[in-house]
Each structure stands twice: as C-alpha cells, then as structure tokens.
C-alpha cells in the first residue's frame, strides 16, 4: 500500500470518527426548521408539532422559521451542513426546477433526506349543486364539455395541484387548471361554485360536506378513510392506476454528516410514535409515515422524475 493511499485512508477514518462524535453531542445549540410555506399551512402545522417534541427530547430550542416560496428552499440549501438548519417541506419540493428557471437549487443534489413525516390524503370535492354525484358522473360531464370545466389548486407547486393533475391525466379528461393564492381561496372557490372540482384536506371536507356546502365524491388515498367511510377511493370510483401520495418530510443541506441525518431521523420516528403527536396529526388529516434517510431519499428521487414527466405531459414549462 502506497504512503499516499495510507494517508487518504487515515483522513477518511478521522472524518468518520469526527462525524460520529458530532452526532453524539448533537444538538448542542438551537436548531432551526425552515418551512417554505406561510404560517397556518399544513406544512407549518406539522413543523410546529415536531419542533415542540424534538425540543423536549433534545433539551434544546427548536424554532420554526417561515420563509415562503422558492427563496426559502434556496436559503435552506445554502445553509451550513451541520444539522442546525433543517427544512420541512411538501412533495411540491420535487417540481421546483420543473416550474421555475430561477430556482437556485436542485431538489435532489442540494439536499440530504432525513425522514418523511406524514402523508396527507385529500378528498375530491365538487360544489353542492354540481350535477356530478360520483367520479364517473364527473368524468362523463368533462367528456361532454372538453376544456369547459375547471379545477382549483392552492398554486402550481402545491399538493392540491399535483393530486388533481394526476387525476386529470389518469382519467384522460380535459379540464382547466385555476391556481389560487392559497388553500382558503381555493376552498372558497369550490364552495361558491367558481370551479368544478377540487382536492381538499379531509378535515375541511368533513366539515363542509356535513353542512351541505359541498359534496365529497372520493378520496385520493390507497384505502378508504375512517373520517369519510362512504367515500370510495379514486381507484374504486373508476380511475384505475391512480396513485398520488402528498407527503411532507424533513431534509438538511447536502453534506450534512450521515450520523446526524440518522439521529434526527430516528428521533423524528420516536416523536411520531407518541400518542399526543399521533392524535394531533390525525386531527389535521395527516397520517404519520416516518422513514429512514435512505427510504426518503429514494422517494424524493422517484417523485422528482415522475412529476417532471407529469408536468411535461401537462404542457407546463419552467418560467
């Protein structure tokens, strides 16, 4: 073995020891969780629930910092890769480069996966006076009026858009996307009848359907939901092959030591098992779904590739 090779092996060994040592003492100072969405969003709510529990577990302050939009994600990508700046985001993260030329980050290369936190099923809803009483009814109506019906979303990078676009393509219907500023505006639009269909959070769908302000046609989950037991899944309702998981997860800047990624992932898993955390997530319509860093990394890579194709098929180009 050459002296050069021995020296490199020695350096690598020292780096491995250093990484392990830093994970053993981590965190020794305040941790910031960046949320690239506004306060009050599903992402923000998940981050605050998690921050409270991690703060208790670590005996360190964990704060949530809202930095809405692509600049917030870009800022997280450029943070020091030491584990003290994390980011909790949605699967809209995977399409940032596909919709924005100005996105100064790569959703895969510039981040290290830590753990998926939750999956949030959505209810497929229509206005209360819609002639569509089922998904099959809606598809027939859309085929009778190609390009005349529309669907709402909370923005192009939102889970509400992606869920609906996958539905549109799988059902092979021509309906027009109408993006709104956020969830409240999009929800108001479907209640008023300004749009023909929308993918809404389950708690909101429960409340608004119970008061007769809209109608639930289906849910986009793989199985029926206890909150809406009479609502079929989209596959059951007549859209074979439909698959869309609106996940939310935690990442760190690329280069963060693996030992720290593993520790944070394991601690997130422990937090999500706590009864009070589970109860809070279920109350907001979320299903706890922790993963290892390796599992989450695979999800991010696969979804980045899949949704890029979906957007391309939708005729959407980076702006």
Secondary structure, DSSP 8 states (H G I E B T S, - for coil): --HHHHHHHHHHHHHHHHHHHHHHH--SS-EEEEESS-TTSHHHHHHHHHHHHHHHHHTS-EEEEE--SHHHHHHHHTS-SSSSEEEEEEGGGGGHHHH-TT--S-TTTTEEEEEEEEEE-EEEEEETT-S-SSHHHHHHHHHHTTTT-EEEES-TTSHHHHHHHHHHHHHT---EEEE-SSHHHHHHHHHHTSSSBEEEEHHHHHHHHHTTSEEEEEE-SSS--GGGTTS-BTTTTT-TT-----EEEEEEETT--HHHHHHHHHHHHHHHHSHHHHHHHHHTTEEE----HHHHHHHHHHHHHHHHHHHHHTT----
